Amino acid sequence: MDTPVKCDFALSLPEVSPIREVLAKLIREYQAAFDSVTEQLKLIPEKGSVCIRNIKGHQYYYLIYRSASKRFQADYLGKEDPMELRQKINARRILKRELKKITEALYLLGAKVKQPHRNFSLALRFFVLNRDKFTCRYCGRSVEKHGVVLQVDHVVPKKLGGSDKVANLVTACFDCNHGKCARTIEG
């Protein structure tokens, strides 16, 4: 008999044995591929892409990524082309695409898979910004007067069971949104 699967995927099929056996075999194969790809991803740097800057006829290579504070960071790599790093970054992109396909296949086969985070549409985002007159609902700053970056925020965070419905969305500036994090505003 086959060994139990390591992943958190649970089979949600009726007790029809021939179909269940075939689907269980497919799910085990996809889960093995899932585990293999995630192990490969652990060996590759998680962040960044290589950027070339030409300064006075010389090429300088930088690794560009977002730091923990969500700001862009540039680490100097040197004057020589970091071909190995470029290949790892390209491999990471390919593996992430493959991982997404495997996850979708597992979902279609009936395995319980955590669905990827989906942002709401640009139309909904514009509707919320327009409804709030392009002004932060928490501090009252606007793009025109204060030059702030506006974002759409969940009043009740998704972590706490909030939805993507218009009633739960407000306009917030970058500072207020990241200061609030995944909390609700009391008061």
C-alpha positions, 0 to 999 in steps of 0.5 A: 500500500502507498505511504501517506502524503506529506502535504496538507492536502486532503482528499475530498472525494466520495468513496467510489473506489476505482475513481478514488484510486486513480485520482489519489495516484494522480494527486500523489504524483502531483504532490511529489512534484510539488515537494520537489519544486519547493525543495529546489526553490529553497536552494535559490535566493528568494529575492531580487533581479540583476540590474546593469548601470552604465556609468562613464562607459563602464558596466556595474551590476546591482541586485535590486530587491525590496527590503523588509521595510518595503523599500527598494534596495540595491546591492553592488555586485561588481563589474563582472557579469554575475551569470550564475546569479542571473541563471538562478533568478531565471530558474526561480521564475520558471520554478514558481510558474511550475509550482503555480501549475501544479497547485492549480492541477491539485485543486482541479483534481479535488485536493484541498489546496490553499488558493493563491492570494488574488487582488481585487480588480482595478475597477474596484480599486478606482471605485473605492478611491473615487468614492473617498475623493482620493483622500485617506480616510484615516488621516485626511491627507490627499494626493493633490495637497500632500502628495501621498501614495494612496492604497485600498485598505480592508477595514476588517483585515482578511486575516480576521475574516474581512471580505473584498466587498466595497463596504469593507474597503477604504482609501488609506495612505501608505503610512496609515495602511502600513501602520494599521497592518492587520488590525482593526481600528477601535474607537 
